[in-house]
């Protein structure tokens, strides 16, 4: 439809006017033809056409002020009296060579660069905060519940009863976790000798048997449980059939000047739930004697990619063999002339991440002359948790966007989805409206643009 003297006319009348003009040009003399083809504003349309056919201003080359001359718009099938005709923007036709402007290279490049800049801004804002900034109390609570879920999933594999979450054990675990962060230690007992018995007793929980798992430097519940699975004593706690109840707590904050997370998992069997025919299980010792004077630490070496894992332990005189396990890594200790048991093992940079991210207390197993084996955990000395990587930090943020970043993330995601919808709509119109007139390069570049947007939405 076109306009003539500001009045709407039918498309049929519009075509008739164009036909009449062409016939007049053919019949006109040279002088008359010159007058009819006069183009005062040099926009590609004669004054006669502008006045009598299109209704545009013969003295203004861009009547609708959209940045394109009237004659140029007519050639492309656009309405010279209306800005950005949807037909030209999204629908393939002869006027735009069956290539909608919405899918032109320039537009896709422009919007692609805009999407990349928007994503870079979101990521830059994210990395301007420490990773633990996203570990809010609500998020930590959700991660704690996930640890319980993953723990019960493992027990289910061994046909063991699921553990019931108990708030008192959650409170006891929280007290322990906060104490480790405040006291900057990572062990089952603090300098005052307070351990599992103290923290569980602190919440008036009566138990017959209990156990404790610790983790440092994790980013997700899944990675924490996976680290415990690789540790002999921690995995034994998870699979122990004596336990009936569980409590988990997590805290975030600086540990040895590194922003990180601490997790405490408590297992227990309440006294009142022991069946009459069940053999009573003794309460655990606060800390087995074999671990009292043992320590493990990573010693930094001058070489950048090499560190040494150093273990020292004072063990009973009848000890015949001693092995320290750090997750899946085993170190055999040897007795020195002074009577202590020691070992040093090289830890390469690529291996260090597996050992320290997340970190769990190491396990020491000793065998005496009678063949009896005792197992305990030994504390790390001056442990430094691995800094949370940018990819891990981004993963935490994507799963738990909070505060201002949640708003920024939502705006960015909405922007990408709108672009994706418009490009998909334009591509479908381009393919199906004129199915016989296809441009493979247009389809491919549009699909590439859409893939970029999908990646930004997902990641």
Buried (B, 14 or more C-beta within 10 A) or exposed (E): EBBBEEEEBEEEEBEEBBEEBEEEBEEBEEEEBEEBBEBEBEBBBBBBBBBBBBBBBBEBBBBBEBEBBBBBBBBBBBBBBBEEBEBBBBBBBEBBEBBBBBBBEEBBEEBBEEBEEBBEEBBEBBEEBBBBBBBBEEBBBBBBBBBBBBBBEBBEEEEBEBBBBBEBBBBBBBBBBBBBBEEEBBBBBBEEEBBBBBBBEBBEBEBBBBBBBBBBBBBBBBBBBBBBBBBBBBBBBBBBEBBBBBBBBBBBBEBEEBBBBBBBBBBBBBEEEBEEEEEEBEEBEEBBEBBEEBBBBBEEEEEEEEBEBBBBBBBEEEBEBBBBBBBEBEBEBEBEEEEBBBBEBEBEEEBBEBBBBBBBBBBBBBBBEEEEEBBBBBBBBEBBBBBBEEEBBBBBBEEBBBEEBEEBBEEBBEBBBEBBEBBBEBBEBBBEBBEEBEBEEBBEBBEEBBEBBEEBBEE
